[in-house]
Amino acid sequence: MSIQEIAQAVEELKRDQALSLVEQALNDGTDPAGIVQNGIVGGLEGIGKRFEAEEYFLAELMMGGKISQACIDLVTPHLPDSAGAKAGVVVIGAVEGDLHDIGYGLVATQLELNGFEVHKIGVNIPAMTFIDKAKEKNADIIGLSAFLVTTIPNCNELIDYLRDMGLKDKYKVIIGGTETSQDKADAMGADGWAKNAVGAVDLCKRLMASKK
Ligand code: B12
């Protein structure tokens, strides 16, 4: 059994096989983070490629999302926990127009496991709702997830609002999602970008250290 087989089962939308391979890998003591990143997320990448090649369509994309979430739910209880003082408060969600929640869900889980208090506020969230939530929860960091070229400008919008409201220094804004990059983050004045959930934890830790 290899992690590659999990990726393949996810990519081929074989739900039962994917779930039992994940279970088997966990029982064999395979690193849970590796199962997620190389197995499940690897499979989703394959699905994305087939979608681009018009081999898969929206129905397959949706099925892939559901299968992956079920696999991630199996792995989550096995991810290593870090006890200790609260590392910081993060409000995270998908920006207006964006319905992709698997990626930021993984970021939220990793942050929680690393001692952050995380408030997941959902998908298709308008900029002002992020800001209101950040105020309500006294957040340190606002995490914006954007997977589409058409939704990335909504990250800019939120940063512009924070500037106009004189709140740009109060909240650190980080972005992530397939079509985002460090360059895009820099261009819009975000405080950081991360490629994946592990990178997001490092980033948030660094930002919290710079706040102190
Ligand atoms: C599953 C999926 C869907 C599912 C989402 C299900 C769900 N509940 O999330 C559904 C079916 C809903 C969907 C819909 C659409 N999708 Co879609 N989808 C995907 C797919 C295959 C996987 C995305 C995913 O969840 N990956 C798994 C995560 C875990 O992987 P990840 O990106 O590595 O995640 C990490 C980082 O992104 C980062 N991260 C994520 N968020 C954040 C936030 C912060 C703050 C930080 C720091 C880091 C961070 O950390 C994550 C964890 O490690 C991608 C293909 C791809 N390669 O991304 C297309 C993809 C994103 N979708 C695409 C498209 C076109 C669509 C649709 C427009 C299709 C349509 N015709 O309707 C709709 C748009 C819906 C909408 N308004 O949002 C395109 C986008 C292309 C573009 N240039 O904009 C992609 C790239 C597919 C493709 N290759 O064409 N999709």
Residues whose N, C-alpha, C, O or C-beta is under 5 A from the ligand:
A	BS01	B12	V41 L44 E45 I47 G48 K49 F51 E52 L58 L61 M62 G65 G97 D98 L99 H100 D101 I102 G103 Y104 L106 V107 G143 L144 S145 F147 L148 V149 T150 I174 I175 G176 G177 T178 W193 A194 K195 N196 A197 A200
